[in-house]
Amino acid sequence: MPELPEVETVRRGLAPAMEGARFLDVEARRPDLRWPLPPQFARRLVGTAVTSLRRRGKYLLADLGSGDTLIMHLGMSGSFRVVDGAADLRPGAFHHRRAKDAVHDHVVFAMSSGATVIFNDPRRFGFMLLAGRDELAAHPTMREIGPEPLDEDFDAARLARACNRKAASLKAVLLDQKVVAGLGNIYVCEALNRAGLSPRRKASTLAMRDGGPTPRARALVAAIKSVLADAIEAGGSSLRDHRRTDGDLGYFQHSFRVYDRAGDKCPRSGCTGVVRRLVQNGRSTFFCPVCQK
C-alpha cells in the first residue's frame, strides 16, 4: 500500500490539474470501489471547484467550494492518470508497470483546467467519500489519525508520550496510524535503521520514567523526518502498484538501506552486520541485528 511519500507525490502531481479547477463532468463507471460511492456522487461534484488539494496521512483531501471535502484513498492498487492534451501522465508510480486495461478506469473527472483525471484500481481497495468540511475531523477515516510526521509539532516529546508504558514493539507502535500518520512498513524499517534501533525494542523505552523523551526518541524522530523527506524528493518508492501521475517511476527503492535487502551487508559505516528479515504481526521486517539495538 502506498505510504506517505507516495501519496504526497500523487498529490503534487494532481494539484496542477485539480486545484482551482471546477468539475465539468464526473463519470462513475461503477457504483462502488471498496465501498459504495456516495449517493448522487457525480451530481454533488459537477460545477464545484477544488479550492485546495491536501494530504492527511495516506489520504488525499480535495476541499470543494460547496463546503464538502472529497476523501480519496489509493488502497492497494489505485492510481491516478492525468490526460492533458496529448500528454498521458501518472502521478506517483511503482517499479512494475501496471496494466493499462481501461476496464479498471472506474472514476473519470473532466476538469475546467482542460485535464481529465482518471482513477484506475484493479483490486478496488481504494475509495472515494464525501464529507462536510466542518465535520471532517469527526469522520471515521479522520478522527483517529495521529500527527503528521513532517509537521513541526511532531517531536521527540510527542512520540515519547505516545510510546510511554507501551509493551508492544517499536515497529508495531510506529505502524499504528493513531501514533503517527502515514508511516507504513517500508519507511518504518528504514527509519529504525537510520536511528540504530531494533524493531523488536519495546516502545516504552523511548520514554523516561517521567514520560519525557530519551535520546533514542530524538534520534528516531530525526530519522523519520529525514527518510520521508528523502523519499518525497525521490518521488516515492516504486515496488508494485504505485505510479506517479507523470508516468515516471519513483526512485527511492534504489536508496533502501534495509528494506527487502535481506542477506546484504549492513550499509552503516563500520558495521559488520548482515541485514536480516523477520516477521512481526504478519509483516516482514528488515533490520541489522548488529547495529540496531
C-alpha positions in Angstrom: 0.0 0.0 0.0 1.4 3.5 -0.8 2.8 5.3 2.2 3.1 9.0 2.9 5.8 9.8 0.4 3.9 8.1 -2.5 0.6 9.8 -1.6 2.4 13.2 -1.3 3.9 12.6 -4.7 0.5 11.8 -6.2 -0.9 15.0 -4.5 1.8 17.1 -6.1 1.1 15.5 -9.5 -2.7 16.1 -9.3 -2.5 19.7 -8.0 -1.9 21.5 -11.3 -4.9 19.6 -12.9 -7.3 20.0 -10.0 -6.5 22.9 -7.7 -8.6 25.9 -8.6 -10.4 24.0 -11.3 -14.1 23.0 -11.5 -15.5 19.6 -12.2 -17.1 19.9 -15.6 -18.2 16.3 -15.8 -17.9 13.3 -13.5 -18.2 9.7 -14.8 -18.6 6.9 -12.2 -18.3 3.8 -14.3 -19.3 1.5 -11.4 -21.3 2.3 -8.2 -18.6 1.2 -5.8 -15.0 0.8 -5.1 -14.0 -0.7 -1.7 -17.3 0.9 -0.5 -20.2 2.3 -2.4 -19.7 5.7 -3.9 -21.7 8.5 -2.0 -25.3 9.0 -3.1 -25.5 11.3 -6.1 -21.7 11.4 -6.3 -21.4 12.9 -9.7 -24.2 15.5 -9.2 -22.6 16.7 -6.0 -19.3 17.3 -7.7 -20.2 18.7 -11.1 -19.9 22.5 -11.1 -17.9 22.7 -7.8 -14.4 24.0 -7.6 -11.4 22.3 -5.9 -10.2 25.1 -3.5 -7.3 23.0 -2.2 -5.8 19.6 -2.6 -4.3 18.3 0.7 -2.9 15.1 2.1 -3.6 13.8 5.6 -1.7 10.6 6.4 -2.3 8.3 3.5 -5.5 10.2 2.3 -5.9 12.8 -0.4 -8.4 15.5 0.5 -9.9 17.8 -2.1 -11.7 20.7 -0.4 -14.6 21.9 -2.5 -16.3 25.2 -3.0 -19.6 23.5 -1.9 -18.2 23.1 1.6 -17.7 19.3 1.1 -14.4 17.5 1.1 -13.7 14.7 -1.3 -11.8 12.0 0.6 -9.7 9.7 -1.7 -7.6 6.7 -0.8 -5.5 4.7 -3.2 -5.9 1.3 -1.5 -3.6 -1.4 -2.6 -3.5 -0.8 -6.4 -5.2 2.5 -7.1 -3.6 5.2 -9.2 -4.5 8.4 -10.9 -3.7 9.3 -14.5 -3.9 12.8 -15.8 -4.7 13.2 -19.5 -4.0 16.8 -20.7 -4.0 17.2 -24.4 -1.5 14.7 -25.9 0.1 14.1 -22.5 -0.9 11.0 -20.5 0.5 11.4 -17.1 0.6 9.3 -13.9 1.2 11.0 -10.6 3.1 8.6 -8.3 4.4 5.3 -9.6 5.9 1.9 -8.7 8.5 -0.3 -10.4 6.3 -2.9 -12.0 4.4 -1.4 -14.9 0.7 -1.5 -14.3 -1.8 -3.0 -16.9 -3.4 -0.2 -18.8 -6.7 -2.1 -19.2 -9.4 0.6 -19.3 -11.8 -1.8 -17.6 -10.2 -0.7 -14.3 -10.7 3.1 -15.0 -13.5 3.4 -12.5 -13.9 7.2 -12.0 -13.2 10.0 -14.5 -13.1 13.7 -13.7 -13.2 16.2 -16.5 -11.7 19.4 -15.1 -12.0 23.0 -16.2 -8.2 23.2 -16.3 -8.5 21.1 -19.5 -7.2 18.0 -17.9 -9.0 14.7 -17.4 -8.2 12.9 -14.2 -8.8 9.1 -14.2 -8.8 6.8 -11.2 -7.7 3.2 -12.1 -7.9 0.5 -9.4 -7.7 -3.2 -10.5 -8.2 -4.6 -7.0 -10.7 -1.9 -5.9 -9.3 -1.4 -2.4 -9.3 2.3 -2.9 -12.3 4.5 -2.2 -13.9 8.0 -2.6 -16.1 9.5 0.1 -17.7 12.9 0.6 -17.9 14.7 4.0 -18.8 18.2 5.1 -15.6 20.1 5.8 -16.8 21.2 9.2 -17.5 17.5 10.1 -14.2 16.2 8.6 -12.3 15.9 11.9 -15.0 13.6 13.3 -15.3 11.5 10.1 -14.5 7.8 10.7 -11.5 8.0 8.3 -10.0 11.1 10.0 -10.9 11.1 13.7 -8.2 8.8 15.0 -5.3 9.8 12.7 -2.2 10.8 14.6 0.2 13.7 14.0 1.8 14.4 10.6 5.4 13.3 11.0 6.8 16.2 8.9 5.0 18.8 10.9 6.9 20.8 13.5 4.7 19.6 16.3 5.7 16.0 15.8 8.8 15.9 18.0 10.5 13.6 20.4 8.3 14.6 23.3 5.2 13.8 21.5 6.5 10.5 20.3 7.7 9.6 23.8 4.2 10.4 25.3 2.6 8.1 22.7 5.1 5.3 23.5 5.1 5.6 27.2 4.2 2.4 29.1 3.6 0.6 25.8 4.9 -3.0 25.9 4.4 -3.5 22.2 7.4 -3.5 19.9 8.6 -0.2 18.4 7.8 -1.5 14.9 4.2 -2.2 15.8 3.7 1.1 17.5 5.1 3.1 14.6 2.7 1.3 12.2 -0.2 2.5 14.3 -1.8 5.4 12.5 -3.1 6.8 15.8 0.6 7.3 16.9 1.9 8.8 13.7 0.2 9.3 10.4 1.3 8.0 7.0 4.0 5.6 8.0 4.0 2.0 6.7 6.2 -1.0 6.6 8.9 0.4 4.2 9.6 3.7 6.0 9.4 2.3 9.5 12.1 -0.3 8.6 14.2 2.4 7.0 13.8 5.0 9.8 14.6 2.4 12.5 17.8 1.5 10.7 18.8 5.2 10.4 18.2 5.6 14.1 20.0 2.4 15.0 17.0 1.0 16.9 15.8 -2.6 16.8 12.3 -3.1 15.6 11.9 -5.6 18.5 12.7 -3.0 21.1 9.8 -2.2 23.5 8.2 1.1 22.5 8.2 2.2 26.2 12.0 2.6 26.1 11.6 5.8 24.1 10.2 7.5 27.3 11.9 8.2 30.6 10.3 7.5 33.9 8.6 10.9 33.9 7.4 10.4 30.3 10.0 12.7 28.7 11.9 11.7 25.6 15.0 9.6 25.7 17.9 10.2 23.2 16.5 7.3 21.3 13.2 9.1 20.8 15.1 12.2 19.4 17.1 10.0 17.1 14.1 8.2 15.8 12.1 11.4 15.1 15.0 12.8 13.2 15.3 9.6 11.2 11.6 9.5 10.4 11.6 13.1 9.1 14.8 12.6 7.1 13.7 9.3 5.4 10.3 10.8 4.5 11.9 13.9 3.1 14.4 11.9 1.1 11.7 9.6 -0.3 9.4 12.5 -1.3 12.4 14.2 -3.1 12.9 10.9 -5.0 9.3 10.6 -6.0 8.5 7.8 -3.6 9.3 4.1 -3.9 8.3 2.0 -6.9 7.6 -1.5 -5.7 4.4 -2.9 -7.2 1.3 -0.9 -7.8 2.2 2.8 -7.3 2.9 5.0 -10.3 3.4 8.8 -10.5 0.9 10.9 -12.5 3.7 11.7 -15.0 4.3 8.1 -15.7 7.8 8.1 -14.2 8.9 5.7 -11.5 9.7 6.7 -8.0 13.4 6.1 -7.3 13.7 5.8 -3.5 13.7 2.0 -3.7 17.3 2.4 -5.0 18.2 4.0 -1.7 16.7 1.4 0.6 19.2 0.6 3.4 17.5 -2.5 4.7 14.0 -2.9 3.3 14.0 -6.0 1.0 17.8 -6.3 1.5 17.9 -9.5 3.5 21.4 -11.1 3.1 23.1 -7.8 2.1 25.9 -6.3 4.2 24.6 -3.5 6.5 25.2 -0.1 4.9 26.2 1.6 8.1 29.9 2.6 8.0 32.0 0.2 10.1 29.2 -2.2 10.8 29.9 -5.9 10.1 26.3 -7.0 10.3 24.1 -8.6 7.6 20.5 -7.5 7.0 18.0 -10.0 8.3 14.3 -10.5 7.7 11.8 -11.4 10.4 8.1 -11.5 10.6 6.3 -9.2 13.1 2.5 -9.2 13.3 2.3 -10.8 9.9 4.6 -8.2 8.2 8.1 -8.6 7.0 10.7 -6.6 9.0 14.2 -5.9 7.7 16.9 -4.8 10.1 20.6 -5.2 11.0 20.9 -7.2 14.2 24.4 -5.8 14.9 23.9 -2.0 14.9 20.2 -1.8 15.6 19.8 -2.2 19.3 
